[in-house]
């Protein structure tokens, strides 16, 4: 959610790269949602491993033993998830956290191990929500609409209006105008999705969209804080115009974590999408 008029903002060529990359990623994500099942699980399992790879590069210099431990844990969690063994999947992530934290080298133990949990959210949260037979697809599309609208509107409103900075010590380019524009866009986009889908009350959906937009922006700031803590500008350069997977998924990780947590608390493991959409 980079926004605000600043000399560091991308030129038109870089903006074109961002646009093309965003369209391709959005198309792949929506196709995975439509397919469901194994394609959806593999899509997010690959994203989770990519996120952990970047996290380990940032916090631990890409040590091979750390990456191997985390990737094995994520792969085991994905297998358990495919069998709907979510407690086993969570246990695999916990074991991976312990293994990475206990690996040789005393520096940044908790930071480097936290990457397993962070990547684990990328794997578990979307799959939990998508498996809801009644509202799974709607829930994921709702999340996409909220997070993407937050990101896009924050960028363009922040550049157009500028004004006071949102969190200068963490991310100097973000502005309050961008944050408010992103939140408003998220509410409109979220309500539009549930209006088309039907079966969801619009006013509660608007409130949920607002809350998830705030969570998304918090996730963006968190990732910026991590990179600043370790002196890194981009998580990687795997996505033209966007940096790394962490740079692209930071808001979605936070928003999907909140949605899945609320959904499971209210609807259980069998109906988490219903739990966070229906009020």
N, C-alpha and C positions, 0 to 999 in steps of 0.2 A: 504494500500500500504506500508506495512512494508518491509524494505529492508536494505541491508548493513550487512557486517560481524560483528556480535556482540555477546557477550556471552549470551545475552538475547534471541537470536533467538531460535525457537523451535527445539527440538531434533527430531530424525527420527519418534518416536512414535507420537509426537504432529503433525508433518508434515503429517503423515498418516491420522490423524483425520481431519486435514484441507482439505485434498484431498477428503476424503469420503463425508464430509459435503458439500463441494463445488459442487461435482457431483450431490448430491441429490437436492440441492437448484437450480442448473442450470436446472436439469430435470423438476422440478416443475414449474419453471419460464417459460421455453419453452412450456411446456404443457398448461399453462395458456394462453400464447400468441396464440397458435394454436386453443384453444377452443374459445377465445374471449368472448364477451357478459358478462353474469353474472359471469361465473367462473373467468374471467380476473378481473372484478371489485371487486369481493369478495377477490381475492388473494391480490390485492393492498390495499383494505380497511383494511384487517387483518394486512398487513405489516405496514400500517400507524398507526393503533392503537398500535401495538407493539412498533414502534419507539417513539410514544408519551409517552407510558408507561415508556420506558427507559429514555427519556429526563426528564420527571417529577421526576424520581428517582434520577437523577443526580443533577438537579437544585433546587428541592424543597423537597427532602427527601421522595418523594412518597406520599405526602399528599392526602388523599382520595378525598377531595372536588375538588382539582385541577384536579386529574385524571378523575373524573366523568364529570366535565365541558368540558374538552378537548375531551373525548371519545364521549359524546353526540354530540358535534359539528362535529366531524369527521363522526359519523354515519349519522347525518342529511345531511352532505355534500355528503356522498356516495349515499344516497337515491336520492338527487337532481341530482347528476351526472348520475345515472341510467336513469333518465328521460330527460337527455340532458339539464338540467337547470343549466348551468355552472355559470351564474351570481348568482343564488340562492345558489349554492354550495360554491361560494366564500364568499357570505354574511354570510353563516353559519360559515365558518372558521373565519371571522372577528368578529362575535359575540362570538365565542369560545375564541378568543384571548382576547377580552375585559373582558369576564367572568373570565378567568384564571388570568389576570392581576389585576382584582379588588377583587379577593378572599382575605380572611383574611390572614394577614401576610405581612409585608412590605418588606421583603428581596427578592431580585432577581426578582422583579415583571416582568420586561421586559424579562429577561432570561427565566423564566418559561413559560411566555405567548408565547414566540417565538417558543416553541415546537409545538404549534398548527399549526403555519405557516410551520414549517419544516416538520411535518408529513403530512400536507396538500399537499405539493409538491409530496410526495410519492403516494398520492391518485390521484391527478388530472393530473399530467404531463403524466404518462404512459397511462392513460385512454384517455386523449385528443389525444395523438399521435396514439394510436391503433384504434380509431374509424374512422380514415381516410380510406375510402373504397378502395382507390387505393394503397396507400403506407404505411398503418398502420402497417402491419406485418413486412414489410421490415424495417421500421423505428425503431421498438422495437428491432428486431434482430441486426440491425446496432448498436444501443446503447449498447446492451449486448456485442457484439463483441468488441466494443471500450473500454468499461469500464473493462470488464474481462481481455482483453489483456493488458491493462494498468496495472492492478493490478498484474497479473501473471508475466509479463516481468519485471516490476519494482522490484518485489521481487527477482527474480532469477538473473537478471543482477546486481542489487545492491549487492547481496551477492557475486557474482563472481568477480566483478570488484572493488567495494568499492569506495574509493576516497572521495572528499569533501562532506560534509553534506549539504543537501538541506535547512533545516530549523532547526538547532540545538535547539533553545529555545522552539520549538513547538513539534518536533518529532525527537529525536536524531538519530534514525536508518535509516532515509531516506537519500538517496544520490542523487547527480546530475546524476551519471551514471544510477541509477535506474530510475530516472525520464525520462531521454532521451531514455532509452531502452523501457520503458513503452509507451512513445509517439510513437516511431517507430513501436512497435508491434501493437498499436491501428490503425495506418494508414494502415498497411498491412491487418489487420483483417477487418477493415471497408471497404476497397476497395474490398476485397474478397467477402464480403456479397453482395455488390451492383453489383459486376460482375456476380455473380450467379443469382441474382434476375433480372438484366437487367433493362433498362429504366432510369438509373441514370448515368450522366457523371462522369467519374472516377476521373479526376483531382480536380473538386470542392469537390467531396466526400472525397478525401484525405485531403483537407484543412479543411473540416468540422470535420473529424475524429481527426485531430491534435488539433483543437480548443476544441473539447469535451474531449479529453484526458487531456488537460491542466485544463479544468474545473473539471474533475474528480479528478485530483490530488489536486486541490484547495479545493474540498469538503472534501477530506481525511484530509488535513491539518486543515481545519476548525473544523472538529469533534475532531481531536487531541487537538486543542486549547481549545475547550469547556471542554473536559475531564481534561486537565491540569488545567484549570481555577478552576474547582471544585474538584481537587485532586482525580480523578477516573482513574483507569487503563483501564477497559473494561466497556462498556455500560451495559452489563449483561453477563450471562454465558449460554444463551439459545442455542447457536450454538456451538457444540463441536469443539474446535480448532480455533474458530473465535471470540468468545466473544458474543456480542449481535447483534441485527438487525442493529443498528446504525453503528456498526463496519463493517458490511458487506455491507451496502447500502450507506455509506457516499459518495463515488464517484459517484454512480448512481444517487443519489438525486441531486447533483450539475449538472451533465451532462444532466439529463432529464429535469431539470428546464430550462437550457439554450436552449435545443432543443425545448421544448414546447413554450418558450417565442418567440424565433426566428420564429418558425413555425406559431404561431398564428399571429404574426406581418406581416408575408409575405403571409400566406395562409388562414388566418381567422380560425374561429372555425370549419369550415367544412373540411378544408384540411391542418391541421397543419403539418402532416408528409411530404406532398408535399412541404410545405413552407420551411422546413429546409433541405430537401434532394435535391431539384431541384434548380439549379442556372444557 
